[in-house]
Amino acid sequence: MTSYADIMFTPDVQAEQARVGSKGKYNNRYEAKQDEPLGKNEQDFLTSRTSIYIASVNSLGWPYIQHRGGPLGFIKVLDPITIGFADYLGNRQLITKGNLNTDDRVSIFAMDYARQARLKLQGHATLVDAEEVPDLMAQLQTEGQGRVQRVMTIRLAAWDWNCPQFITPRFDAAEMTALVGPEISRLETRNATLEAEVADLRAQLRKT
């Protein structure tokens, strides 16, 4: 792998950075990230996602963004520079698969809305029919989904954490349960205690 800046800071981008005075601002940061594989934080982040966004480009130069999701852990880290996941039956437009036949480069956003975190990855992707790679299919399939149609692997070229600014916190059902579950449990226990006290008081009144 290389650094994210080596790939994304093209001469055109650097010209725009120079125009607003930000050129060179990130040099030290990205020079320290040359050939940096995914660390434990990045691996844990990816394997705890339930969805990602994948961008590819078609033969006409048009970009396309695809959402892919699955149960917790559907993204697998195969090694420090390779991730993969099982691909299930969709709408059969096969836009990403067709795009990869021309250009295997992809860009990925992995989002954690609850914690306002975003990991960006650039890489080279393969998307093949599952029956062609049975061992890899077995490694990538995740319990809780249907029959695997294809498997995607992405050999990473670079990655970078993105600024959390303007990421609106959102929570899925599991995150909401973890967030408010203890308080709901406390209130349920308190309610049960109060109902028992009321019942006891009513019983005492009936005796008088």
N, CA and C of each residue as an Amber inpcrd file, in Angstrom:
protein
   624
   0.8370000  -1.1930000   0.0000000   0.0000000   0.0000000   0.0000000
   0.8750000   1.2470000   0.0000000   0.2650000   2.3580000  -0.3020000
   0.9370000   3.6480000  -0.2550000   0.1730000   4.5240000   0.7310000
   0.3290000   5.8310000   0.6480000  -0.4600000   6.6850000   1.5330000
  -1.6640000   7.2160000   0.7720000  -2.6750000   7.6030000   1.5160000
  -3.9060000   8.0970000   0.9080000  -3.6300000   9.3260000   0.0480000
  -2.7230000  10.1840000   0.4970000  -2.4120000  11.4150000  -0.2430000
  -1.7630000  11.1170000  -1.5840000  -0.9390000  10.0720000  -1.6490000
  -0.2720000   9.7370000  -2.9060000  -1.2910000   9.4140000  -3.9980000
  -2.4180000   8.8380000  -3.5910000  -3.4460000   8.4590000  -4.5560000
  -4.4160000   9.6100000  -4.8260000  -4.8270000  10.2960000  -3.7820000
  -5.9230000  11.2410000  -3.9070000  -5.4930000  12.6780000  -4.1620000
  -4.2770000  13.0420000  -3.7810000  -3.8220000  14.4190000  -3.9850000
  -3.1400000  14.5470000  -5.3460000  -3.9410000  14.5070000  -6.3860000
  -3.4440000  14.6530000  -7.7520000  -2.9780000  16.0940000  -7.9810000
  -2.2840000  16.3760000  -9.0770000  -1.8910000  17.7630000  -9.3570000
  -3.0750000  18.7270000  -9.3690000  -4.2080000  18.2950000  -9.8980000
  -5.3900000  19.1570000  -9.8990000  -5.8710000  19.4490000  -8.4830000
  -5.8350000  18.4130000  -7.6350000  -6.2450000  18.5990000  -6.2440000
  -5.2650000  19.5270000  -5.5300000  -3.9850000  19.3200000  -5.7400000
  -2.9850000  20.1640000  -5.0900000  -3.0890000  21.6110000  -5.5550000
  -3.4850000  21.8050000  -6.7940000  -3.6730000  23.1740000  -7.2850000
  -4.8020000  23.8580000  -6.5250000  -5.8580000  23.1230000  -6.2630000
  -6.9690000  23.6860000  -5.4900000  -6.5550000  23.9340000  -4.0460000
  -5.7580000  23.0250000  -3.4880000  -5.2670000  23.2180000  -2.1270000
  -4.3820000  24.4610000  -2.0450000  -3.5580000  24.6580000  -3.0550000
  -2.6950000  25.8450000  -3.0820000  -3.5310000  27.1110000  -3.1630000
  -4.6180000  27.0400000  -3.8830000  -5.4700000  28.2180000  -4.0480000
  -6.0840000  28.6720000  -2.7260000  -6.3870000  27.7110000  -1.8490000
  -7.0080000  28.0780000  -0.5630000  -6.0120000  28.0510000   0.5890000
  -4.7340000  27.7420000   0.2960000  -3.7060000  27.8010000   1.3250000
  -3.5460000  26.5520000   2.1660000  -4.0780000  25.4160000   1.7050000
  -3.9620000  24.1860000   2.5060000  -2.9390000  23.2010000   1.9350000
  -2.2850000  23.5280000   0.8350000  -1.3020000  22.6160000   0.2590000
  -0.1340000  22.4360000   1.2250000   0.2560000  21.2060000   1.4560000
   1.3450000  20.8940000   2.3710000   0.9020000  20.7330000   3.8110000
  -0.3360000  21.0710000   4.1040000  -0.8410000  21.0040000   5.4810000
  -0.7980000  19.5750000   6.0140000  -0.9830000  18.6010000   5.1220000
  -1.0960000  17.2090000   5.5640000   0.1750000  16.3990000   5.3210000
   1.2600000  17.0420000   4.9140000   2.4680000  16.3080000   4.5270000
   2.9840000  15.3880000   5.6300000   3.1530000  15.9210000   6.8230000
   3.7110000  15.1160000   7.9120000   2.8150000  13.9360000   8.2470000
   1.5350000  14.2000000   8.2300000   0.5770000  13.1400000   8.5670000
   0.6800000  11.9810000   7.5880000   0.6910000  12.2720000   6.3070000
   0.6610000  11.2010000   5.3210000   2.0280000  10.5880000   5.0660000
   3.0930000  11.3330000   5.2870000   4.4170000  10.7410000   5.1490000
   4.6340000   9.6400000   6.1890000   3.9740000   9.7830000   7.3240000
   4.0800000   8.7770000   8.3860000   3.2050000   7.5590000   8.1140000
   2.3710000   7.6320000   7.0790000   1.4450000   6.5480000   6.7910000
   1.7930000   5.8010000   5.5050000   3.0350000   5.9130000   5.0450000
   3.4480000   5.1910000   3.8500000   3.3940000   3.6850000   4.0990000
   2.7510000   2.9670000   3.1820000   2.6950000   1.5060000   3.2530000
   2.1950000   1.0070000   4.6060000   1.2030000   1.6820000   5.1560000
   0.6790000   1.3040000   6.4710000  -0.4900000   0.3390000   6.3150000
  -0.3610000  -0.8990000   6.8020000  -1.4720000  -1.8480000   6.7100000
  -2.5660000  -1.4850000   7.7180000  -3.6740000  -2.1750000   7.6240000
  -4.7440000  -1.9590000   8.5890000  -4.2720000  -2.3670000   9.9780000
  -4.4480000  -1.4550000  10.9310000  -4.1220000  -1.7750000  12.3130000
  -5.3010000  -2.4220000  13.0120000  -5.1270000  -2.7060000  14.2890000
  -6.2020000  -3.3620000  15.0480000  -7.4470000  -2.4860000  15.0980000
  -7.2820000  -1.1720000  15.2940000  -8.4410000  -0.2880000  15.3560000
  -9.2360000  -0.3250000  14.0520000  -8.5120000  -0.2990000  12.9290000
  -9.1850000  -0.3170000  11.6330000  -9.8500000  -1.6690000  11.3750000
  -9.1710000  -2.7430000  11.7370000  -9.7530000  -4.0670000  11.5340000
 -11.0020000  -4.2520000  12.3990000 -10.9120000  -3.8290000  13.6540000
 -12.0720000  -3.9440000  14.5400000 -13.2290000  -3.0830000  14.0320000
 -12.9080000  -1.9120000  13.5190000 -13.9390000  -1.0150000  13.0060000
 -14.6610000  -1.6630000  11.8210000 -13.9060000  -2.2110000  10.8830000
 -14.5120000  -2.8000000   9.6910000 -15.3510000  -4.0320000  10.0350000
 -14.8520000  -4.8740000  10.9020000 -15.5880000  -6.0990000  11.2220000
 -16.7980000  -5.8420000  12.1130000 -16.9290000  -4.6220000  12.6220000
 -18.1090000  -4.2870000  13.4240000 -19.1420000  -3.5000000  12.6200000
 -18.9070000  -3.3280000  11.3150000 -19.8730000  -2.6150000  10.4610000
 -20.9590000  -3.5690000   9.9810000 -22.1380000  -3.0030000   9.7600000
 -23.2320000  -3.7570000   9.1480000 -23.5480000  -3.2220000   7.7530000
 -22.8010000  -2.2230000   7.2950000 -22.9660000  -1.7320000   5.9270000
 -21.7530000  -0.9010000   5.5210000 -21.5330000  -0.8330000   4.2150000
 -20.4950000   0.0130000   3.6450000 -21.0120000   0.5780000   2.3270000
 -20.3250000   1.6060000   1.8140000 -20.6270000   2.1830000   0.5110000
 -19.4050000   1.9810000  -0.3880000 -19.6470000   1.4620000  -1.5930000
 -18.5650000   1.1630000  -2.5290000 -18.7660000   1.9680000  -3.8030000
 -17.7430000   2.6970000  -4.2190000 -17.7980000   3.4650000  -5.4570000
 -16.8890000   2.8260000  -6.5010000 -17.4150000   2.7070000  -7.7210000
 -16.6370000   2.2400000  -8.8600000 -16.8930000   3.2020000 -10.0200000
 -16.1740000   3.0250000 -11.1130000 -16.3320000   3.9060000 -12.2770000
 -16.5480000   3.0410000 -13.5100000 -17.5140000   3.4430000 -14.3510000
 -17.7870000   2.6280000 -15.5350000 -16.9080000   3.0270000 -16.7210000
 -17.0790000   2.3360000 -17.8360000 -16.2310000   2.5570000 -19.0070000
 -16.4340000   3.9210000 -19.6410000 -17.5230000   4.6210000 -19.2790000
 -17.7750000   5.9700000 -19.7870000 -17.2530000   7.0470000 -18.8450000
 -16.6720000   6.6130000 -17.7230000 -16.1240000   7.5620000 -16.7600000
 -17.0960000   8.0010000 -15.6910000 -18.3150000   7.4270000 -15.6930000
 -19.3000000   7.8060000 -14.6840000 -19.0960000   7.0070000 -13.4010000
 -19.1150000   7.6810000 -12.2280000 -19.0000000   6.9630000 -10.9600000
 -20.3340000   6.3370000 -10.5600000 -20.2530000   5.2750000  -9.7920000
 -21.4450000   4.5900000  -9.2880000 -21.1840000   4.1930000  -7.8490000
 -22.1470000   4.4490000  -6.9790000 -22.0150000   4.1010000  -5.5640000
 -23.0190000   3.0150000  -5.2310000 -22.5390000   1.9660000  -4.5900000
 -23.3830000   0.8470000  -4.2000000 -23.3110000   0.6560000  -2.6890000
 -24.4590000   0.3730000  -2.0990000 -24.5090000   0.0350000  -0.6760000
 -24.4620000  -1.4740000  -0.5360000 -23.6750000  -1.9280000   0.4080000
 -23.6640000  -3.3400000   0.7440000 -23.7790000  -3.4840000   2.2550000
 -24.6600000  -4.3840000   2.6870000 -24.8530000  -4.5840000   4.1160000
 -25.0160000  -6.0490000   4.4570000 -25.0400000  -6.3150000   5.7380000
 -25.1940000  -7.6830000   6.2110000 -25.1540000  -7.7260000   7.7200000
 -25.2380000  -8.9220000   8.2860000 -25.1630000  -9.0590000   9.7440000
 -23.8260000  -8.5670000  10.2710000 -23.7980000  -8.2750000  11.5400000
 -22.5490000  -7.8700000  12.1810000 -21.4610000  -8.8960000  11.8740000
 -20.3370000  -8.4200000  11.3620000 -19.2410000  -9.3150000  11.0330000
 -19.2460000  -9.8010000   9.6050000 -20.1340000  -9.2440000   8.7610000
 -20.1620000  -9.7210000   7.3760000 -18.9040000  -9.3100000   6.6090000
 -18.2410000  -8.2410000   7.0400000 -16.9560000  -7.8770000   6.4450000
 -15.8600000  -8.6600000   7.1640000 -15.0500000  -9.3320000   6.3930000
 -13.9600000 -10.1340000   6.9550000 -12.6170000  -9.5150000   6.5790000
 -11.6850000  -9.5160000   7.5170000 -10.3070000  -9.1030000   7.2450000
  -9.5090000 -10.3570000   6.9500000  -9.1210000 -10.5130000   5.6920000
  -8.3960000 -11.7110000   5.2690000  -6.9150000 -11.6270000   5.6110000
  -6.3720000 -10.4290000   5.5460000  -5.0110000 -10.1450000   5.9940000
  -4.9320000  -8.6310000   6.1650000  -3.8200000  -8.0860000   6.6520000
  -3.7670000  -6.6520000   6.9570000  -3.9750000  -5.7130000   5.7760000
  -3.9920000  -6.2350000   4.5500000  -4.2500000  -5.3530000   3.4100000
  -5.3760000  -5.8860000   2.5130000  -6.1230000  -6.8670000   3.0000000
  -7.1930000  -7.4450000   2.1800000  -8.4450000  -7.6620000   3.0110000
  -9.5810000  -7.1810000   2.5000000 -10.8690000  -7.4300000   3.1400000
 -11.7830000  -8.1000000   2.1250000 -12.8580000  -8.7050000   2.6050000
 -13.7850000  -9.3540000   1.6960000 -15.1350000  -9.5600000   2.3500000
 -16.1200000  -9.8810000   1.5170000 -17.4520000 -10.1930000   2.0250000
 -18.2220000 -10.9910000   0.9810000 -19.2350000 -11.6880000   1.4450000
 -20.0950000 -12.4500000   0.5540000 -21.1410000 -11.5280000  -0.0560000
 -21.4550000 -11.7780000  -1.3090000 -22.4260000 -10.9740000  -2.0420000
 -23.6400000 -11.8590000  -2.3400000 -24.8200000 -11.3630000  -1.9730000
 -26.0340000 -12.1570000  -2.0940000 -26.9060000 -11.6420000  -3.2370000
 -27.9470000 -12.3840000  -3.5470000 -28.8130000 -12.0460000  -4.6680000
 -29.4070000 -10.6560000  -4.4900000 -29.2260000  -9.7900000  -5.5020000
 -29.7720000  -8.4350000  -5.4580000 -30.7210000  -8.2020000  -6.6120000
 -30.6710000  -6.9880000  -7.1670000 -31.6050000  -6.6480000  -8.2480000
 -31.1010000  -7.0690000  -9.6280000 -29.9270000  -7.6840000  -9.6850000
 -29.3390000  -8.2030000 -10.9220000 -29.0140000  -7.1240000 -11.9550000
 -28.8370000  -5.8970000 -11.5030000 -28.3370000  -4.8880000 -12.4350000
 -26.8460000  -5.0860000 -12.7090000 -26.1220000  -5.5990000 -11.7000000
 -24.7030000  -5.9700000 -11.8540000 -23.8390000  -4.8120000 -12.3420000
 -24.1540000  -3.6050000 -11.8830000 -23.3930000  -2.4410000 -12.3270000
 -21.9600000  -2.4830000 -11.7990000 -21.8130000  -2.7450000 -10.5150000
 -20.4600000  -2.8090000  -9.9570000 -19.6550000  -3.9160000 -10.6170000
 -20.2630000  -5.0790000 -10.8120000 -19.5330000  -6.1910000 -11.4310000
 -19.0830000  -5.8200000 -12.8420000 -19.9520000  -5.1810000 -13.6050000
 -19.5760000  -4.7510000 -14.9400000 -18.4870000  -3.7040000 -14.9190000
 -18.5770000  -2.7670000 -14.0000000 -17.5470000  -1.7330000 -13.8880000
 -16.1770000  -2.3280000 -13.5920000 -16.1550000  -3.3420000 -12.7320000
 -14.8750000  -3.9380000 -12.3480000 -14.2160000  -4.6790000 -13.5020000
 -14.9900000  -5.0530000 -14.5040000 -14.4010000  -5.6940000 -15.6830000
 -13.5260000  -4.7140000 -16.4680000 -13.8190000  -3.4220000 -16.3310000
 -13.0510000  -2.3850000 -17.0280000 -11.9790000  -1.7750000 -16.1310000
 -12.3320000  -1.5300000 -14.8780000 -11.4220000  -0.8670000 -13.9330000
 -11.6890000  -1.4490000 -12.5520000 -10.6890000  -2.0900000 -11.9660000
 -10.9040000  -2.7820000 -10.6860000 -10.7410000  -1.8700000  -9.4740000
 -10.5230000  -0.5740000  -9.6990000 -10.3280000   0.3380000  -8.5720000
 -11.6630000   0.7070000  -7.9290000 -11.6690000   0.7190000  -6.5930000
 -12.8710000   1.0920000  -5.8510000 -12.4940000   2.0260000  -4.7110000
 -13.4940000   2.7440000  -4.2570000 -13.3620000   3.6040000  -3.0790000
 -14.4730000   3.2170000  -2.1160000 -14.1450000   3.1160000  -0.8410000
 -15.1040000   2.6300000   0.1550000 -15.2230000   3.6180000   1.3060000
 -16.4500000   3.8430000   1.7220000 -16.7450000   4.5450000   2.9660000
 -17.3430000   3.5340000   3.9360000 -16.7290000   3.3790000   5.0960000
 -17.2910000   2.5880000   6.1880000 -17.6870000   3.5740000   7.2870000
 -18.9780000   3.6130000   7.6100000 -19.5170000   4.6320000   8.5080000
 -19.9180000   4.0400000   9.8580000 -19.6590000   4.8060000  10.8960000
 -20.2180000   4.5360000  12.2230000 -20.9420000   5.8070000  12.6340000
 -22.2230000   5.8790000  12.3040000 -22.9900000   7.0900000  12.5710000
 -23.1330000   7.3480000  14.0710000 -23.2750000   6.2860000  14.8470000
 -23.4860000   6.4570000  16.2860000 -22.3000000   7.1600000  16.9410000
 -21.0910000   6.8290000  16.5080000 -19.8740000   7.3960000  17.1070000
 -19.2400000   8.4680000  16.2200000 -19.9280000   8.8150000  15.1390000
 -19.4680000   9.8540000  14.2180000 -18.0420000   9.5650000  13.7150000
 -17.8670000   8.3570000  13.1940000 -16.5610000   7.9440000  12.6790000
 -16.7170000   7.4480000  11.2480000 -15.6760000   7.6680000  10.4210000
 -15.7270000   7.2940000   9.0140000 -14.3290000   6.8790000   8.5640000
 -14.2540000   5.6740000   8.0060000 -12.9920000   5.1620000   7.4910000
 -13.0930000   5.0850000   5.9680000 -12.1090000   5.6960000   5.2850000
 -12.0740000   5.6920000   3.8300000 -10.9990000   4.7110000   3.3620000
 -11.3200000   3.9440000   2.3280000 -10.3700000   2.9700000   1.8000000
 -10.3670000   3.0180000   0.2830000  -9.1720000   2.8910000  -0.2930000
  -9.0110000   2.7570000  -1.7340000  -8.4080000   1.3830000  -1.9990000
  -8.8430000   0.7420000  -3.0670000  -8.2880000  -0.5750000  -3.3310000
  -8.6640000  -1.1260000  -4.6860000  -8.1980000  -2.3400000  -4.9250000
  -8.4730000  -3.0650000  -6.1600000  -9.3870000  -4.2370000  -5.8150000
 -10.5470000  -4.3040000  -6.4530000 -11.5690000  -5.2780000  -6.0860000
 -11.7260000  -6.3730000  -7.1270000 -12.1050000  -7.5360000  -6.6510000
 -12.5290000  -8.6350000  -7.5170000 -13.9060000  -9.0740000  -7.0400000
 -14.7710000  -9.4000000  -7.9870000 -16.1200000  -9.8750000  -7.6700000
 -16.3790000 -11.0800000  -8.5600000 -16.3610000 -12.2690000  -7.9670000
 -16.4530000 -13.4960000  -8.7530000 -17.6020000 -14.3510000  -8.2510000
 -18.0920000 -15.2190000  -9.1240000 -19.1630000 -16.1320000  -8.7460000
 -18.6770000 -17.0780000  -7.6580000 -19.5540000 -17.3420000  -6.7060000
 -19.1660000 -18.1120000  -5.5270000 -18.6910000 -19.5180000  -5.8650000
 -19.3210000 -20.1660000  -6.8650000 -18.9480000 -21.5440000  -7.1620000
 -17.5370000 -21.6530000  -7.7360000 -16.9820000 -20.5290000  -8.1870000
 -15.6150000 -20.5500000  -8.7090000 -14.5780000 -20.6060000  -7.5890000
 -14.9640000 -20.1570000  -6.3860000 -14.0130000 -20.0950000  -5.2670000
 -14.6990000 -20.6510000  -4.0080000 -14.9860000 -21.9440000  -3.9650000
 -15.7450000 -22.5080000  -2.8380000 -15.0860000 -22.3030000  -1.4780000
 -13.7610000 -22.3960000  -1.4200000 -13.0800000 -22.2160000  -0.1360000
 -13.2260000 -20.7840000   0.3650000 -13.0650000 -19.8240000  -0.5490000
 -13.2160000 -18.4250000  -0.1640000 -14.6660000 -18.1270000   0.1900000
 -15.6020000 -18.7160000  -0.5300000 -17.0160000 -18.5280000  -0.2120000
 -17.3050000 -18.9900000   1.2150000 -16.7750000 -20.1480000   1.5850000
 -16.9860000 -20.6710000   2.9300000 -16.3870000 -19.7560000   3.9870000
 -15.2880000 -19.1160000   3.6350000 -14.6200000 -18.2120000   4.5740000
 -15.3780000 -16.9060000   4.7550000 -16.0600000 -16.4580000   3.6970000
 -16.6860000 -15.1410000   3.7260000 -18.1830000 -15.1580000   4.0540000
 -18.8370000 -16.2880000   3.8870000 -20.2750000 -16.2910000   4.1440000
 -20.5420000 -16.0810000   5.6290000 -21.6890000 -15.4620000   5.9120000
 -22.0450000 -15.1000000   7.2750000 -23.4240000 -15.6530000   7.5960000
 -23.5560000 -16.2430000   8.7600000 -24.8310000 -16.8050000   9.1740000
 -25.8850000 -15.6940000   9.2500000 -27.0800000 -16.0040000   8.7700000
 -28.1680000 -15.0300000   8.8430000 -28.5700000 -14.4610000   7.5060000
 -27.8720000 -14.8590000   6.4340000 -28.2430000 -14.4080000   5.1060000
 -28.5110000 -15.6070000   4.2070000 -28.9210000 -15.3310000   2.9780000
 -29.3020000 -16.3980000   2.0670000 -28.1170000 -17.0150000   1.3510000
 -28.3990000 -17.5690000   0.1920000 -27.3860000 -18.2570000  -0.5890000
 -26.4090000 -17.2520000  -1.1950000 -25.1350000 -17.5360000  -1.0460000
 -24.0950000 -16.6520000  -1.5690000 -24.0680000 -16.7480000  -3.0900000
 -24.1540000 -15.6000000  -3.7640000 -24.0870000 -15.5580000  -5.2210000
 -22.6620000 -15.2880000  -5.7120000 -22.0060000 -14.3280000  -5.0800000
 -20.6640000 -13.9240000  -5.4760000 -19.8670000 -13.5900000  -4.2160000
 -18.5750000 -13.4430000  -4.3790000 -17.7370000 -12.9780000  -3.2710000
 -16.8720000 -11.8260000  -3.7830000 -16.7320000 -10.8140000  -2.9410000
 -15.8810000  -9.6710000  -3.2820000 -14.6910000  -9.6350000  -2.3340000
 -13.5240000  -9.4470000  -2.9140000 -12.3280000  -9.1820000  -2.1190000
 -11.7360000  -7.8690000  -2.5930000 -11.1500000  -7.1260000  -1.6750000
 -10.5590000  -5.8320000  -1.9880000  -9.1490000  -5.7910000  -1.4050000
  -8.1880000  -5.6670000  -2.2850000  -6.7880000  -5.5140000  -1.8570000
  -6.5340000  -4.0200000  -1.7270000  -6.2990000  -3.5860000  -0.5200000
  -6.2400000  -2.1630000  -0.2240000  -4.9680000  -1.5200000  -0.7430000
  -5.1400000  -0.3210000  -1.2800000  -4.0100000   0.4800000  -1.7330000
  -3.6740000   1.5710000  -0.7200000  -4.7000000   2.0570000  -0.0090000
  -4.5030000   3.1120000   0.9970000  -5.7710000   3.2320000   1.8120000
  -5.6460000   3.8240000   2.9870000  -6.8080000   4.0810000   3.8270000
  -6.5570000   5.3290000   4.6650000  -7.6300000   5.8810000   5.1890000
  -7.4950000   7.0860000   6.0110000  -8.7790000   7.2870000   6.8130000
  -8.6410000   7.7700000   8.0170000  -9.7940000   8.1880000   8.8110000
 -10.2240000   9.5730000   8.3380000 -11.5220000   9.7860000   8.3030000
 -12.0510000  11.0600000   7.8340000 -12.5590000  11.8920000   9.0100000
 -12.6660000  13.1870000   8.7670000 -13.1420000  14.1210000   9.7800000
 -14.5800000  13.7770000  10.1940000 -14.8860000  13.7870000  11.4970000
 -16.2430000  13.4640000  11.9430000 -17.2330000  14.6180000  11.8140000
 -16.7520000  15.7660000  11.3920000 -17.6190000  16.9430000  11.3250000
 -18.8190000  16.6840000  10.4150000 -19.9880000  17.0850000  10.8980000
 -21.2490000  17.0200000  10.1540000 -21.7920000  15.6010000   9.9690000
 -21.2040000  14.5970000  10.6380000 -21.8120000  13.2650000  10.6390000
 -22.8900000  13.2620000  11.7210000 -24.1430000  13.2140000  11.3100000
 -25.2520000  13.2260000  12.2610000 -25.3470000  11.8740000  12.9530000
 -25.3190000  11.8340000  14.2950000 -25.4290000  10.5440000  14.9840000
 -26.7560000   9.8540000  14.6760000 -26.6770000   8.5870000  14.2880000
 -27.8500000   7.7520000  14.0600000 -27.5950000   6.4030000  14.6980000
 -28.6580000   5.7550000  15.1410000 -28.5070000   4.5070000  15.8780000
 -29.4320000   3.4470000  15.2980000 -28.9020000   2.2310000  15.0960000
 -29.7730000   1.1430000  14.6750000 -30.4280000   0.5170000  15.9060000
 -31.2650000  -0.4840000  15.6740000 -32.0360000  -1.0650000  16.7730000
 -31.1320000  -1.6370000  17.8540000 -30.0590000  -2.3320000  17.4370000
 -29.1560000  -2.9310000  18.4140000 -28.4310000  -1.8580000  19.2280000
 -28.0200000  -0.7820000  18.5570000 -27.3340000   0.3050000  19.2660000
 -28.2720000   1.0250000  20.2120000 -29.5330000   1.2090000  19.7970000
 -30.5040000   1.8400000  20.6890000 -30.7630000   0.9770000  21.9160000
 -30.8450000  -0.3310000  21.6950000 -31.0570000  -1.2410000  22.8260000
 -29.9010000  -1.1480000  23.8180000 -28.6730000  -1.1250000  23.2870000
 -27.5060000  -1.0210000  24.1610000 -27.4650000   0.3170000  24.8780000
 -27.9670000   1.3660000  24.2050000 -27.9080000   2.7120000  24.7630000
 -28.9390000   2.9180000  25.8670000 -30.1770000   2.4990000  25.5920000
 -31.2620000   2.7930000  26.5470000 -31.6980000   1.5670000  27.3310000
 -31.1820000   0.3760000  26.9570000 -31.5970000  -0.8470000  27.6300000
 -31.4070000  -0.8160000  29.1340000 -30.2310000  -0.4150000  29.6570000
 -30.0480000  -0.3940000  31.1180000 -31.0310000   0.5250000  31.8250000
 -31.3390000   1.6900000  31.2190000 -32.2860000   2.6040000  31.8480000
 -33.6970000   2.0240000  31.8280000 -34.0740000   1.3940000  30.7190000
 -35.3910000   0.7510000  30.6540000 -35.4990000  -0.3470000  31.6980000
 -34.4330000  -1.1270000  31.8360000 -34.4330000  -2.1940000  32.8380000
 -34.5900000  -1.6320000  34.2440000 -33.8820000  -0.5190000  34.5210000
 -33.9900000   0.1090000  35.8450000 -35.4100000   0.5880000  36.1000000
 -36.0120000   1.2320000  35.0840000 -37.3700000   1.7410000  35.2410000
 -38.3820000   0.6080000  35.4100000 -38.1700000  -0.4940000  34.6860000
 -39.0770000  -1.6410000  34.8260000 -38.9940000  -2.2210000  36.2290000
 -37.7670000  -2.2990000  36.7590000 -37.5910000  -2.8100000  38.1220000
 -38.2460000  -1.8800000  39.1320000 -38.0490000  -0.5780000  38.9330000
 -38.6560000   0.4120000  39.8350000 -40.1690000   0.3540000  39.7550000
 -40.7150000   0.2070000  38.5520000 -42.1620000   0.1300000  38.3820000
 -42.7340000  -1.1000000  39.0890000 -42.0230000  -2.2400000  38.9430000
 -42.4830000  -3.4600000  39.6080000 -42.4880000  -3.2890000  41.1250000
 -41.4590000  -2.5860000  41.6320000 -41.3880000  -2.3420000  43.0800000
 -42.5540000  -1.4650000  43.5410000 -42.8320000  -0.4030000  42.7840000
 -43.9310000   0.4980000  43.1370000 -45.2790000  -0.2100000  43.0490000
 -45.4740000  -1.0450000  42.0440000 -46.7340000  -1.7870000  41.9300000
 -46.9210000  -2.7200000  43.1210000 -45.8190000  -3.3350000  43.5560000
 -45.8980000  -4.2110000  44.7230000 -46.2530000  -3.4180000  45.9740000
 -45.6890000  -2.2280000  46.1280000 -45.9920000  -1.3770000  47.2800000
 -47.4440000  -0.9300000  47.2560000 -47.9430000  -0.5670000  46.0830000
 -49.3460000  -0.1600000  45.9580000 -50.2670000  -1.3120000  46.3120000
 -49.9430000  -2.5030000  45.8170000 -50.7570000  -3.6780000  46.1300000
 -50.7610000  -3.9580000  47.6170000 -49.6180000  -3.7700000  48.2610000
 -49.5240000  -4.0070000  49.7060000 -50.3640000  -2.9820000  50.4770000
 -50.3260000  -1.7220000  50.0490000 -51.1120000  -0.6860000  50.6940000
 -52.6160000  -0.9340000  50.5270000 -53.0210000  -1.3750000  49.3690000
 -54.4230000  -1.6800000  49.1210000 -54.8890000  -2.8260000  50.0230000
 -53.9990000  -3.8070000  50.1660000 -54.3400000  -4.9420000  51.0370000
 -54.5130000  -4.4690000  52.4770000 -53.6500000  -3.5510000  52.9340000
 -53.7570000  -3.0370000  54.2940000 -55.0410000  -2.2280000  54.4900000
 -55.4380000  -1.4490000  53.4460000 -56.6680000  -0.6650000  53.5440000
 -57.9030000  -1.5560000  53.6380000 -57.8780000  -2.6660000  52.9210000
 -59.0180000  -3.5560000  52.9740000 -59.1900000  -4.1750000  54.3560000
 -58.1240000  -4.2460000  55.1060000 -58.1820000  -4.8120000  56.4360000
 -58.7450000  -3.8560000  57.4700000 -58.7060000  -2.5570000  57.1590000
 -59.1660000  -1.5640000  58.1370000 -60.6460000  -1.2750000  57.9750000
